[in-house]
């Protein structure tokens, strides 16, 4: 079988993957990752959901996503892990470097066209995070439960009633997040700070709303971008040839492509052994 021809990207931005939760679409993400060849990867927060991590739930697909990232590290791809609220435990390791991996709270990059991009997760603007973290954590657990209910409802809808998928969790999540955005003026605040620092782009995650749009104030304008999530929107940001685009997962297209790149499936133990081996090689480099 012919190997998948990978699309070359200057920058790939992923956020809100939430590995370790039932809502994470790790299989779909892995299919996507195998189709791109990025020079730089920005993991813009909430990649591993430490809030809800349960050692009894870590499927093979989640391990394989980590392995794919490790493979990129071994090839010298620059990877910035920007800490978010669900993986805030990693903030104590800010400044850590291993091979091409960096753990940071924010990233400022000068792009090929001379424009400057500011990357950060965005939870700093969320009032519920600043003042009621326990409430935010409770909401995250409730949302993960809602995802399970939604999946069961989809199974009934598709298998028994032969109808399409429902979107209960997405509808509720969007309405809640929209309220949070309105109260905190999330996007405008990010844009205002970006404009005051004379950045050309401000790139966030956190609110699970993929978007690219220009925001203005009395001092200027900036392009605001959000990479969305891999819970429901299944989106990423891609930068190539001086242009930003929102990637949206296409299940039919990806499944067709994956048929040309089938290989023997390792088990979790083999995956873990491979990760340890790659980790040791990275430490030596």
Backbone as JSON, one array per atom type, in Angstrom:
{
  "sequence": "XXXXXXXXXXXXXXXXXXXXXXXXXXXXXXXXXXXXXXXXXXXXXXXXXXXXXXXXXXXXXXXXXXXXXXXXXXXXXXXXXXXXXXXXXXXXXXXXXXXXXXXXXXXXXXXXXXXXXXXXXXXXXXXXXXXXXXXXXXXXXXXXXXXXXXXXXXXXXXXXXXXXXXXXXXXXXXXXXXXXXXXXXXXXXXXXXXXXXXXXXXXXXXXXXXXXXXXXXXXXXXXXXXXXXXXXXXXXXXXXXXXXXXXXXXXXXXXXXXXXXXXXXXXXXXXXXXXXXXXXXXXXX",
  "N": [[0.84, -1.2, 0.0], [0.46, 2.3, -0.73], [2.07, 4.89, 1.07], [0.59, 7.43, 3.14], [0.47, 10.66, 1.8], [1.92, 13.28, 3.35], [0.8, 16.44, 4.51], [2.64, 19.41, 4.49], [3.3, 21.57, 7.16], [3.9, 24.75, 8.59], [3.29, 25.55, 11.19], [1.47, 23.81, 13.65], [-1.36, 23.9, 15.63], [-2.77, 22.61, 18.5], [-5.33, 22.12, 20.9], [-7.04, 21.5, 24.01], [-7.47, 18.69, 24.02], [-7.82, 16.73, 25.92], [-6.87, 14.16, 26.8], [-7.3, 11.06, 28.42], [-9.89, 11.2, 29.2], [-13.35, 10.26, 28.73], [-14.56, 11.67, 26.74], [-12.66, 12.38, 24.85], [-11.55, 12.34, 21.5], [-9.46, 10.47, 20.56], [-8.71, 8.55, 18.63], [-9.56, 9.66, 16.2], [-8.01, 11.97, 16.24], [-5.44, 10.88, 16.07], [-5.51, 9.75, 13.5], [-5.6, 12.11, 12.02], [-3.14, 13.35, 12.77], [-1.32, 11.73, 11.53], [-1.41, 12.57, 8.95], [-0.11, 14.93, 8.58], [2.84, 17.01, 8.46], [4.46, 18.77, 10.48], [6.55, 21.66, 11.19], [6.71, 23.03, 13.55], [5.02, 22.53, 16.61], [2.35, 23.57, 18.55], [1.11, 22.82, 21.56], [-1.58, 23.75, 22.93], [-2.55, 23.8, 25.67], [-4.51, 21.88, 28.06], [-4.1, 19.28, 27.1], [-3.5, 16.74, 28.21], [-5.83, 15.62, 30.48], [-5.52, 16.25, 33.56], [-7.09, 16.85, 35.73], [-9.28, 15.08, 35.61], [-8.1, 12.67, 35.34], [-7.86, 9.17, 35.25], [-6.43, 6.27, 36.21], [-7.48, 3.86, 35.48], [-8.65, 4.3, 33.12], [-7.25, 4.57, 30.26], [-7.01, 4.34, 27.21], [-5.68, 2.48, 24.37], [-5.56, 4.11, 22.11], [-5.17, 6.66, 23.19], [-2.64, 6.44, 24.27], [-1.26, 6.1, 21.9], [-1.45, 8.57, 20.67], [0.2, 10.09, 22.32], [2.58, 8.75, 21.77], [2.91, 9.38, 19.06], [3.47, 12.11, 19.23], [5.87, 11.94, 20.63], [7.39, 10.67, 18.7], [7.58, 12.69, 16.79], [9.1, 14.47, 18.32], [11.49, 13.03, 18.44], [12.3, 13.35, 15.87], [13.07, 15.91, 15.78], [11.14, 17.91, 15.62], [9.93, 21.0, 16.69], [8.33, 21.34, 19.73], [6.04, 22.94, 21.7], [4.73, 22.8, 24.8], [2.1, 24.27, 26.06], [0.83, 25.2, 29.09], [-2.41, 24.52, 30.49], [-5.6, 24.9, 32.2], [-6.65, 22.37, 32.89], [-4.4, 20.83, 32.85], [-2.8, 22.04, 34.69], [-1.03, 21.26, 36.66], [1.36, 20.86, 35.47], [2.49, 23.32, 35.38], [4.32, 23.82, 37.32], [6.56, 22.86, 36.22], [7.37, 24.63, 34.35], [9.54, 25.91, 31.91], [11.0, 23.64, 31.64], [13.03, 21.57, 29.58], [13.45, 19.19, 27.04], [15.13, 17.61, 24.64], [13.54, 18.57, 21.73], [11.32, 19.52, 23.01], [9.45, 21.85, 24.92], [8.2, 23.09, 27.99], [5.91, 25.5, 28.7], [4.32, 28.63, 29.69], [3.37, 30.4, 27.91], [3.81, 31.31, 24.45], [5.71, 33.19, 22.19], [6.07, 33.82, 18.91], [7.94, 34.75, 16.04], [6.83, 34.96, 12.84], [7.37, 33.76, 9.44], [6.73, 35.84, 7.72], [7.35, 38.06, 9.12], [5.48, 38.84, 10.96], [4.09, 38.74, 14.29], [3.15, 36.22, 16.6], [1.17, 35.42, 19.39], [0.8, 32.91, 21.67], [-1.3, 31.32, 23.96], [-3.1, 29.55, 26.56], [-5.57, 30.55, 27.73], [-7.17, 30.36, 30.01], [-6.66, 32.16, 31.99], [-8.29, 34.33, 31.67], [-10.74, 33.53, 32.5], [-13.28, 33.91, 34.67], [-14.53, 32.01, 36.28], [-12.47, 30.26, 36.65], [-10.62, 31.76, 38.04], [-11.83, 32.49, 40.45], [-13.58, 30.49, 41.35], [-12.57, 27.74, 41.35], [-13.21, 25.18, 42.19], [-15.83, 24.96, 41.35], [-15.51, 25.05, 38.61], [-14.13, 22.65, 38.22], [-16.04, 20.83, 39.06], [-17.95, 21.3, 37.11], [-16.53, 20.32, 34.91], [-16.42, 17.57, 35.4], [-19.13, 16.99, 35.34], [-19.65, 17.6, 32.68], [-18.15, 15.63, 31.34], [-19.59, 13.39, 32.1], [-21.97, 13.99, 30.82], [-21.14, 13.71, 28.18], [-20.85, 10.93, 28.0], [-23.52, 10.13, 28.34], [-24.57, 11.32, 26.05], [-23.28, 9.84, 24.06], [-24.41, 7.34, 24.44], [-27.04, 7.95, 23.83], [-26.72, 8.57, 21.15], [-26.03, 6.07, 20.16], [-28.43, 4.66, 20.48], [-30.04, 6.23, 18.82], [-28.85, 5.89, 16.28], [-28.51, 3.09, 15.86], [-30.93, 1.84, 16.55], [-33.15, 3.52, 15.92], [-32.32, 4.38, 13.49], [-31.48, 6.94, 12.82], [-29.75, 10.13, 12.61], [-26.81, 11.4, 14.39], [-27.12, 12.8, 17.67], [-26.73, 15.99, 19.36], [-26.52, 16.77, 22.06], [-24.7, 17.35, 24.21], [-22.94, 19.11, 22.95], [-24.59, 21.26, 22.29], [-25.4, 22.16, 24.83], [-22.9, 22.69, 26.0], [-21.93, 24.71, 24.28], [-23.75, 26.77, 24.77], [-23.27, 27.33, 27.46], [-20.52, 28.01, 27.42], [-20.66, 30.21, 25.76], [-21.97, 32.03, 27.38], [-20.03, 32.32, 29.35], [-18.04, 33.47, 27.81], [-19.25, 35.88, 27.16], [-19.54, 37.15, 29.69], [-16.9, 37.4, 30.6], [-15.71, 38.65, 28.53], [-13.93, 37.37, 26.87], [-12.62, 36.99, 24.28], [-12.31, 39.65, 23.4], [-10.77, 40.75, 25.45], [-8.39, 39.27, 25.25], [-7.66, 40.11, 22.7], [-7.35, 42.89, 23.12], [-5.12, 42.99, 24.86], [-3.23, 41.78, 23.23], [-3.12, 43.66, 21.12], [-2.16, 45.88, 22.52], [0.4, 45.03, 23.0], [1.37, 45.01, 20.52], [1.2, 42.72, 18.9], [0.56, 40.6, 16.08], [-1.06, 38.4, 15.86], [-3.2, 36.64, 18.09], [-3.45, 33.67, 19.78], [-5.52, 31.26, 21.03], [-6.99, 28.74, 23.24], [-9.06, 26.81, 25.22], [-11.91, 27.76, 25.34], [-13.17, 26.1, 23.59], [-14.1, 26.8, 21.05], [-13.66, 26.96, 17.8], [-12.12, 29.43, 15.8], [-11.39, 32.15, 13.58], [-10.83, 35.47, 13.37], [-10.81, 39.01, 12.81], [-10.21, 41.43, 15.26], [-10.94, 44.61, 16.51], [-9.92, 47.63, 18.23], [-9.75, 50.91, 19.72], [-7.06, 51.35, 19.52], [-5.99, 49.81, 17.53], [-5.8, 46.8, 15.54], [-6.14, 43.18, 15.53], [-5.57, 39.76, 14.67], [-7.57, 37.32, 15.9], [-7.39, 33.98, 16.98], [-8.65, 30.7, 17.53], [-8.14, 27.38, 18.45], [-10.07, 25.5, 18.95], [-11.24, 22.26, 19.81], [-10.8, 18.72, 20.73], [-12.94, 17.26, 21.54], [-15.6, 17.67, 20.73], [-15.75, 19.46, 18.48], [-13.48, 18.77, 17.0], [-11.08, 20.01, 15.86], [-8.28, 21.93, 14.56], [-5.61, 24.34, 14.34], [-3.88, 25.44, 11.5], [-0.88, 26.6, 10.09], [0.55, 27.66, 7.19], [2.48, 28.57, 4.38], [2.21, 31.27, 4.93], [-0.42, 31.64, 5.7], [-3.28, 31.22, 7.85], [-5.41, 28.55, 8.79], [-8.44, 26.87, 9.75], [-8.55, 23.56, 10.6], [-10.84, 20.97, 10.09], [-12.03, 17.94, 11.2], [-12.6, 15.31, 8.97], [-14.42, 12.59, 8.84], [-15.05, 10.55, 6.94], [-13.19, 10.99, 4.86], [-10.76, 10.63, 6.26], [-10.91, 7.97, 7.15], [-10.84, 6.62, 4.74], [-8.29, 7.28, 3.88], [-6.78, 6.1, 5.89], [-6.96, 3.42, 5.33], [-4.99, 2.95, 3.54], [-2.72, 2.9, 4.97], [-2.27, 0.87, 6.85], [-1.11, -0.94, 9.64], [0.46, -3.38, 11.8], [-1.16, -3.67, 14.91], [0.13, -2.55, 17.9], [0.08, -3.6, 21.38], [-0.9, -2.09, 24.56], [1.22, -2.44, 26.36], [3.43, -2.86, 24.68], [3.39, -0.39, 23.38], [3.97, 1.29, 25.54], [6.54, 0.39, 26.22], [7.88, 1.14, 23.9], [7.6, 3.91, 24.11], [9.15, 4.44, 26.4], [11.66, 3.68, 25.45], [12.02, 5.58, 23.38], [11.95, 7.88, 24.95], [14.29, 7.59, 26.5], [16.19, 7.79, 24.48], [15.77, 10.42, 23.72], [16.61, 11.77, 26.02], [19.31, 11.32, 25.89], [20.04, 12.74, 23.68]],
  "CA": [[0.0, 0.0, 0.0], [1.19, 3.55, -0.74], [1.98, 5.64, 2.31], [-0.16, 8.67, 3.04], [1.27, 11.84, 1.52], [1.68, 14.2, 4.45], [0.79, 17.87, 4.22], [3.66, 20.14, 5.24], [2.8, 22.73, 7.89], [4.9, 25.5, 9.36], [2.87, 25.48, 12.6], [0.24, 23.11, 13.98], [-1.83, 24.24, 16.98], [-3.79, 21.74, 19.07], [-5.66, 22.42, 22.3], [-8.24, 20.89, 24.58], [-7.58, 17.29, 23.58], [-8.35, 16.06, 27.11], [-6.5, 12.76, 26.9], [-7.62, 10.5, 29.73], [-11.31, 11.33, 29.48], [-14.2, 9.52, 27.8], [-14.97, 12.53, 25.63], [-11.56, 12.61, 23.92], [-11.57, 11.59, 20.24], [-8.04, 10.2, 20.29], [-8.55, 7.8, 17.37], [-9.68, 10.62, 15.11], [-6.84, 12.85, 16.3], [-4.29, 10.12, 15.57], [-5.64, 9.7, 12.04], [-5.22, 13.42, 11.51], [-1.72, 13.6, 12.99], [-0.54, 10.95, 10.56], [-1.52, 13.16, 7.61], [0.58, 16.21, 8.52], [4.27, 17.04, 8.77], [4.68, 20.13, 10.95], [7.87, 22.08, 11.65], [6.52, 23.44, 14.94], [3.72, 22.14, 17.18], [1.95, 24.26, 19.79], [0.09, 22.11, 22.32], [-2.02, 24.97, 23.61], [-3.27, 23.6, 26.92], [-5.52, 20.84, 28.27], [-3.81, 18.13, 26.25], [-3.81, 15.65, 29.15], [-6.76, 16.13, 31.49], [-5.07, 15.78, 34.87], [-8.22, 17.0, 36.65], [-10.17, 13.92, 35.57], [-7.31, 11.49, 34.96], [-8.16, 7.95, 35.98], [-5.48, 5.27, 35.69], [-8.24, 2.73, 34.94], [-9.12, 4.64, 31.77], [-6.2, 5.11, 29.39], [-7.08, 3.44, 26.06], [-4.53, 2.39, 23.47], [-5.55, 5.26, 21.21], [-4.62, 7.8, 23.91], [-1.21, 6.18, 24.33], [-0.69, 6.25, 20.56], [-1.32, 10.0, 20.43], [1.44, 10.49, 23.01], [3.7, 8.17, 21.02], [3.08, 10.17, 17.83], [4.16, 13.34, 19.62], [7.24, 11.55, 20.95], [8.05, 10.39, 17.42], [7.92, 14.0, 16.24], [10.22, 14.98, 19.1], [12.68, 12.31, 18.02], [12.68, 13.86, 14.55], [13.49, 17.3, 15.92], [10.04, 18.87, 15.49], [9.8, 21.84, 17.88], [7.03, 21.18, 20.38], [5.82, 23.77, 22.88], [3.56, 22.4, 25.6], [1.6, 25.42, 26.8], [-0.01, 24.66, 30.15], [-3.78, 25.01, 30.61], [-6.15, 24.69, 33.54], [-6.82, 20.95, 33.17], [-3.07, 20.25, 33.06], [-2.08, 23.09, 35.41], [0.01, 20.65, 37.47], [2.62, 20.98, 34.73], [3.03, 24.68, 35.48], [5.49, 23.8, 38.2], [7.71, 22.46, 35.4], [7.6, 25.65, 33.32], [10.96, 26.08, 31.63], [11.6, 22.32, 31.4], [13.39, 21.29, 28.2], [13.97, 17.86, 26.73], [15.18, 17.54, 23.19], [12.85, 19.7, 21.09], [10.12, 19.83, 23.8], [9.52, 22.9, 25.94], [6.98, 23.33, 28.75], [5.85, 26.96, 28.86], [3.0, 29.2, 29.97], [2.99, 31.14, 26.71], [4.81, 31.28, 23.39], [5.68, 34.31, 21.25], [6.85, 33.44, 17.74], [7.96, 35.62, 14.87], [6.56, 34.12, 11.69], [8.22, 34.01, 8.28], [6.4, 37.11, 7.08], [7.72, 39.14, 10.03], [4.42, 39.09, 11.93], [4.32, 38.09, 15.59], [2.0, 35.48, 17.13], [1.2, 35.16, 20.84], [0.04, 31.7, 21.97], [-1.51, 30.97, 25.37], [-4.31, 28.75, 26.64], [-6.7, 31.45, 27.86], [-7.93, 30.21, 31.25], [-6.39, 33.3, 32.85], [-9.38, 35.29, 31.52], [-11.99, 32.89, 32.89], [-13.6, 34.26, 36.06], [-14.83, 30.78, 37.03], [-11.19, 29.65, 37.01], [-9.9, 32.61, 38.97], [-12.48, 32.65, 41.74], [-14.35, 29.32, 41.76], [-11.95, 26.6, 40.67], [-13.95, 23.96, 42.55], [-17.01, 24.93, 40.51], [-15.05, 24.7, 37.27], [-13.81, 21.22, 38.22], [-17.31, 20.12, 39.13], [-18.54, 21.4, 35.78], [-15.8, 19.45, 33.99], [-16.86, 16.2, 35.65], [-20.5, 16.89, 34.82], [-19.59, 17.6, 31.22], [-17.67, 14.32, 30.91], [-20.73, 12.49, 32.26], [-22.9, 14.32, 29.75], [-20.59, 13.12, 26.96], [-21.2, 9.51, 28.01], [-24.97, 10.05, 28.08], [-24.77, 11.68, 24.65], [-22.84, 8.71, 23.24], [-25.43, 6.28, 24.56], [-28.2, 8.43, 23.07], [-26.37, 8.43, 19.74], [-26.09, 4.64, 19.83], [-29.85, 4.34, 20.33], [-30.56, 6.95, 17.65], [-28.3, 5.36, 15.02], [-28.66, 1.65, 15.71], [-32.32, 1.39, 16.73], [-34.09, 4.37, 15.18], [-31.71, 4.63, 12.18], [-31.41, 8.38, 12.6], [-28.41, 10.68, 12.76], [-26.3, 11.66, 15.73], [-27.63, 13.93, 18.44], [-25.65, 16.88, 19.8], [-26.96, 17.33, 23.34], [-23.59, 17.92, 24.97], [-22.39, 20.26, 22.23], [-25.52, 22.38, 22.41], [-25.32, 22.68, 26.19], [-21.57, 23.25, 26.19], [-21.82, 25.95, 23.55], [-24.52, 27.81, 25.43], [-22.57, 27.69, 28.69], [-19.29, 28.7, 27.09], [-21.01, 31.51, 25.21], [-22.24, 32.88, 28.53], [-18.75, 32.63, 29.97], [-17.35, 34.41, 26.93], [-19.91, 37.18, 27.28], [-19.24, 37.73, 31.0], [-15.48, 37.69, 30.73], [-15.24, 39.33, 27.32], [-12.7, 36.59, 26.65], [-11.93, 37.28, 23.02], [-11.94, 41.06, 23.34], [-9.68, 40.97, 26.39], [-7.18, 38.71, 24.63], [-7.3, 40.99, 21.59], [-6.88, 44.17, 23.66], [-3.76, 42.82, 25.36], [-2.39, 41.54, 22.07], [-2.93, 44.93, 20.41], [-1.3, 46.75, 23.33], [1.77, 44.53, 22.87], [1.69, 45.11, 19.1], [1.24, 41.43, 18.24], [-0.31, 40.52, 14.91], [-1.99, 37.29, 16.09], [-3.34, 36.08, 19.43], [-3.93, 32.31, 19.52], [-5.99, 30.7, 22.3], [-7.8, 27.53, 23.29], [-9.87, 26.92, 26.45], [-13.37, 27.89, 25.24], [-13.68, 25.05, 22.68], [-14.8, 27.44, 19.94], [-12.71, 27.27, 16.72], [-12.47, 30.7, 15.17], [-10.39, 33.1, 13.08], [-11.48, 36.73, 13.0], [-10.1, 40.25, 13.15], [-10.85, 42.2, 16.32], [-10.39, 45.97, 16.55], [-10.26, 48.59, 19.27], [-9.33, 52.26, 19.33], [-5.6, 51.39, 19.35], [-5.54, 49.03, 16.38], [-6.51, 45.55, 15.29], [-5.36, 41.96, 15.65], [-6.3, 38.56, 14.27], [-7.81, 36.38, 17.0], [-7.58, 32.6, 16.53], [-8.88, 29.68, 18.56], [-7.97, 26.06, 17.83], [-11.21, 24.63, 19.21], [-11.04, 21.14, 20.74], [-10.94, 17.36, 20.2], [-14.04, 16.62, 22.26], [-16.77, 17.72, 19.86], [-15.5, 20.14, 17.21], [-12.41, 18.05, 16.32], [-10.46, 21.03, 15.03], [-6.92, 22.37, 14.83], [-5.17, 25.47, 13.54], [-2.73, 25.14, 10.66], [-0.24, 27.76, 9.48], [1.43, 27.24, 6.1], [2.49, 29.52, 3.28], [1.82, 32.59, 5.4], [-1.86, 31.71, 5.94], [-3.87, 30.42, 8.91], [-6.66, 27.87, 8.46], [-9.0, 25.94, 10.73], [-8.76, 22.21, 10.1], [-11.99, 20.29, 10.67], [-11.89, 16.51, 10.93], [-13.54, 14.7, 8.03], [-14.35, 11.17, 9.18], [-15.05, 9.72, 5.73], [-11.9, 11.16, 4.18], [-9.69, 10.06, 7.06], [-11.01, 6.5, 7.15], [-10.38, 6.17, 3.44], [-6.83, 7.43, 3.85], [-6.17, 5.16, 6.84], [-6.93, 2.1, 4.72], [-3.74, 2.83, 2.78], [-1.58, 2.99, 5.89], [-2.55, -0.05, 7.93], [0.04, -1.66, 10.17], [0.1, -4.24, 12.93], [-1.5, -2.88, 16.08], [0.79, -2.95, 19.13], [-0.74, -3.48, 22.57], [-0.49, -0.99, 25.43], [2.53, -2.73, 26.93], [4.41, -2.59, 23.63], [3.41, 1.06, 23.19], [4.67, 1.88, 26.67], [7.97, 0.06, 26.07], [8.39, 2.0, 22.82], [7.69, 5.27, 24.64], [10.31, 4.48, 27.31], [12.85, 3.64, 24.6], [12.16, 6.88, 22.73], [12.25, 8.84, 26.01], [15.71, 7.43, 26.82], [16.96, 8.33, 23.36], [15.66, 11.86, 23.77], [17.44, 12.25, 27.12], [20.71, 11.21, 25.47], [20.31, 13.67, 22.57]],
  "C": [[0.88, 1.26, 0.0], [0.99, 4.26, 0.59], [1.2, 6.93, 2.08], [0.8, 9.82, 2.77], [0.93, 12.9, 2.55], [1.73, 15.65, 3.99], [1.81, 18.59, 5.1], [3.06, 21.39, 5.86], [3.97, 23.44, 8.57], [4.58, 25.41, 10.86], [1.56, 24.7, 12.69], [-0.13, 23.46, 15.42], [-2.96, 23.3, 17.38], [-4.07, 22.19, 20.49], [-6.86, 21.61, 22.71], [-8.51, 19.5, 24.0], [-8.2, 16.45, 24.69], [-8.12, 14.54, 27.08], [-6.78, 12.26, 28.32], [-9.07, 10.67, 30.12], [-12.11, 10.59, 28.4], [-14.58, 10.36, 26.58], [-13.91, 12.73, 24.56], [-11.67, 11.72, 22.67], [-10.14, 11.32, 19.79], [-7.83, 9.47, 18.98], [-8.61, 8.74, 16.18], [-8.46, 11.55, 15.07], [-5.61, 12.14, 15.73], [-4.32, 10.01, 14.05], [-5.19, 11.01, 11.41], [-3.72, 13.66, 11.62], [-0.84, 12.88, 11.98], [-0.59, 11.53, 9.16], [-0.75, 14.47, 7.48], [2.05, 16.06, 8.93], [4.63, 18.46, 9.2], [6.15, 20.4, 11.32], [7.82, 22.42, 13.14], [5.12, 23.04, 15.38], [3.5, 22.93, 18.46], [0.84, 23.44, 20.42], [-0.47, 23.13, 23.31], [-2.97, 24.7, 24.78], [-4.33, 22.51, 26.91], [-5.34, 19.66, 27.32], [-4.08, 16.85, 27.04], [-4.69, 16.22, 30.25], [-6.41, 15.55, 32.85], [-6.18, 15.89, 35.91], [-9.02, 15.7, 36.76], [-9.42, 12.63, 35.26], [-7.64, 10.31, 35.88], [-7.29, 6.83, 35.39], [-6.21, 4.04, 35.13], [-8.75, 3.02, 33.52], [-7.99, 5.34, 31.02], [-6.1, 4.18, 28.18], [-5.81, 3.49, 25.2], [-4.43, 3.63, 22.58], [-4.96, 6.5, 21.88], [-3.1, 7.67, 24.0], [-0.56, 6.44, 22.97], [-0.57, 7.72, 20.16], [-0.03, 10.51, 21.08], [2.65, 9.98, 22.24], [3.96, 8.95, 19.73], [3.83, 11.46, 18.13], [5.61, 13.06, 19.96], [8.03, 11.26, 19.68], [8.46, 11.7, 16.76], [9.09, 14.61, 17.0], [11.52, 14.34, 18.67], [13.19, 12.78, 16.67], [13.06, 15.34, 14.58], [12.41, 18.34, 15.71], [9.95, 19.69, 16.79], [8.4, 21.7, 18.45], [7.0, 22.03, 21.65], [4.56, 23.28, 23.58], [3.17, 23.59, 26.47], [0.61, 24.9, 27.84], [-1.39, 25.32, 30.15], [-4.3, 24.76, 32.0], [-6.31, 23.21, 33.87], [-5.49, 20.22, 33.32], [-2.17, 21.24, 33.81], [-0.97, 22.55, 36.31], [1.38, 20.79, 36.8], [3.23, 22.36, 34.84], [4.22, 24.76, 36.42], [6.76, 23.4, 37.43], [7.97, 23.45, 34.26], [9.09, 25.91, 33.16], [11.68, 24.77, 31.37], [11.85, 22.12, 29.91], [13.89, 19.86, 28.09], [13.94, 17.68, 25.23], [14.53, 18.77, 22.59], [11.57, 20.11, 21.82], [10.4, 20.92, 24.81], [8.18, 22.97, 26.65], [6.96, 24.81, 29.13], [4.43, 27.38, 29.26], [2.46, 30.0, 28.79], [4.12, 31.02, 25.7], [4.6, 32.52, 22.52], [6.62, 33.95, 20.11], [6.79, 34.51, 16.67], [7.85, 34.73, 13.64], [7.41, 34.57, 10.49], [7.97, 35.36, 7.62], [6.69, 38.32, 7.97], [6.66, 39.48, 11.05], [4.64, 38.25, 13.19], [3.03, 37.46, 16.11], [2.22, 35.18, 18.61], [0.26, 33.99, 21.12], [-0.09, 31.54, 23.48], [-2.87, 30.29, 25.48], [-5.57, 29.6, 26.79], [-7.47, 31.36, 29.15], [-7.72, 31.38, 32.21], [-7.51, 34.33, 32.78], [-10.72, 34.75, 32.0], [-12.25, 33.15, 34.38], [-13.88, 33.01, 36.89], [-13.54, 30.07, 37.43], [-10.5, 30.44, 38.09], [-10.5, 32.58, 40.37], [-13.26, 31.42, 42.23], [-13.82, 28.07, 41.05], [-12.69, 25.3, 40.98], [-15.19, 23.82, 41.68], [-16.65, 24.54, 39.07], [-14.75, 23.21, 37.17], [-15.08, 20.39, 38.27], [-18.0, 20.15, 37.77], [-17.86, 20.49, 34.79], [-16.23, 18.0, 34.16], [-18.26, 15.99, 35.11], [-20.54, 16.83, 33.31], [-19.14, 16.25, 30.69], [-18.78, 13.28, 31.04], [-21.76, 12.71, 31.15], [-22.45, 13.73, 28.41], [-20.96, 11.64, 26.87], [-22.69, 9.3, 27.72], [-25.26, 10.32, 26.61], [-24.38, 10.52, 23.73], [-23.85, 7.57, 23.28], [-26.66, 6.67, 23.75], [-27.94, 8.3, 21.57], [-26.44, 6.98, 19.28], [-27.55, 4.22, 19.59], [-30.4, 4.97, 19.05], [-30.12, 6.31, 16.35], [-28.66, 3.89, 14.8], [-30.13, 1.19, 15.73], [-33.27, 2.19, 15.85], [-33.57, 4.77, 13.8], [-31.72, 6.12, 11.82], [-29.99, 8.86, 12.88], [-28.04, 10.91, 14.21], [-26.98, 12.88, 16.36], [-26.45, 14.8, 18.88], [-26.05, 17.57, 21.11], [-25.83, 18.04, 24.06], [-23.02, 19.15, 24.29], [-23.29, 21.47, 22.39], [-25.44, 23.01, 23.79], [-23.99, 23.35, 26.44], [-21.44, 24.6, 25.52], [-22.57, 27.08, 24.24], [-23.84, 28.27, 26.71], [-21.33, 28.49, 28.38], [-19.57, 30.08, 26.49], [-21.3, 32.5, 26.33], [-20.94, 33.28, 29.21], [-17.99, 33.64, 29.12], [-17.92, 35.81, 27.08], [-19.5, 37.86, 28.57], [-17.79, 38.19, 31.07], [-14.9, 38.5, 29.57], [-13.91, 38.71, 26.89], [-11.94, 37.04, 25.4], [-11.46, 38.73, 22.95], [-10.77, 41.36, 24.27], [-8.36, 40.47, 25.82], [-6.71, 39.63, 23.51], [-6.73, 42.31, 22.09], [-5.43, 44.06, 24.13], [-2.79, 42.58, 24.2], [-2.1, 42.81, 21.29], [-1.99, 45.84, 21.18], [0.17, 46.33, 23.27], [2.24, 44.5, 21.42], [1.93, 43.75, 18.44], [0.29, 41.46, 17.04], [-1.38, 39.44, 15.07], [-2.03, 36.96, 17.58], [-4.06, 34.74, 19.27], [-4.25, 31.63, 20.85], [-6.64, 29.33, 22.11], [-8.89, 27.76, 24.32], [-11.38, 26.93, 26.24], [-13.99, 26.96, 24.2], [-14.46, 25.62, 21.49], [-13.79, 27.8, 18.85], [-13.11, 28.55, 16.0], [-11.22, 31.42, 14.67], [-11.14, 34.37, 12.71], [-10.64, 37.92, 13.47], [-10.9, 41.01, 14.19], [-10.15, 43.55, 16.41], [-10.76, 46.67, 17.85], [-9.7, 49.95, 18.84], [-7.82, 52.36, 19.07], [-5.1, 50.59, 18.16], [-6.38, 47.78, 16.19], [-5.56, 44.37, 15.37], [-6.22, 40.8, 15.14], [-6.36, 37.61, 15.46], [-8.07, 34.99, 16.42], [-7.81, 31.69, 17.73], [-8.89, 28.32, 17.89], [-9.11, 25.1, 18.11], [-10.88, 23.5, 20.17], [-11.12, 19.82, 19.99], [-11.9, 16.56, 21.05], [-15.25, 16.54, 21.33], [-16.5, 18.37, 18.51], [-14.45, 19.44, 16.36], [-11.71, 18.96, 15.32], [-9.03, 21.32, 15.47], [-6.67, 23.61, 14.01], [-3.92, 25.08, 12.77], [-2.2, 26.44, 10.06], [0.75, 27.26, 8.44], [1.34, 28.27, 4.98], [2.02, 30.9, 3.67], [0.34, 32.75, 5.68], [-2.28, 30.78, 7.06], [-5.17, 29.79, 8.4], [-7.13, 27.03, 9.63], [-9.18, 24.59, 10.05], [-9.95, 21.6, 10.83], [-11.96, 18.83, 10.25], [-13.0, 16.02, 10.01], [-13.43, 13.18, 8.19], [-14.25, 10.28, 7.95], [-13.69, 9.78, 5.03], [-10.78, 10.47, 4.94], [-9.72, 8.54, 7.07], [-10.55, 5.92, 5.82], [-8.86, 6.22, 3.35], [-6.16, 6.4, 4.75], [-6.09, 3.76, 6.28], [-5.65, 1.87, 3.92], [-2.52, 2.82, 3.69], [-1.78, 2.07, 7.08], [-1.28, -0.77, 8.35], [-0.41, -2.47, 11.38], [-0.09, -3.4, 14.18], [-0.75, -3.37, 17.32], [-0.16, -2.84, 20.31], [-0.19, -2.37, 23.45], [0.9, -1.2, 26.03], [3.63, -2.44, 25.93], [4.53, -1.09, 23.38], [4.19, 1.74, 24.3], [6.17, 1.62, 26.58], [8.61, 0.94, 24.99], [8.56, 3.44, 23.3], [8.92, 5.43, 25.53], [11.6, 4.51, 26.5], [13.09, 4.99, 23.93], [12.52, 7.97, 23.75], [13.74, 8.79, 26.37], [16.6, 7.98, 25.72], [16.94, 9.85, 23.37], [16.53, 12.46, 24.88], [18.91, 12.27, 26.73], [21.08, 12.24, 24.41], [20.58, 15.09, 23.07]]
}
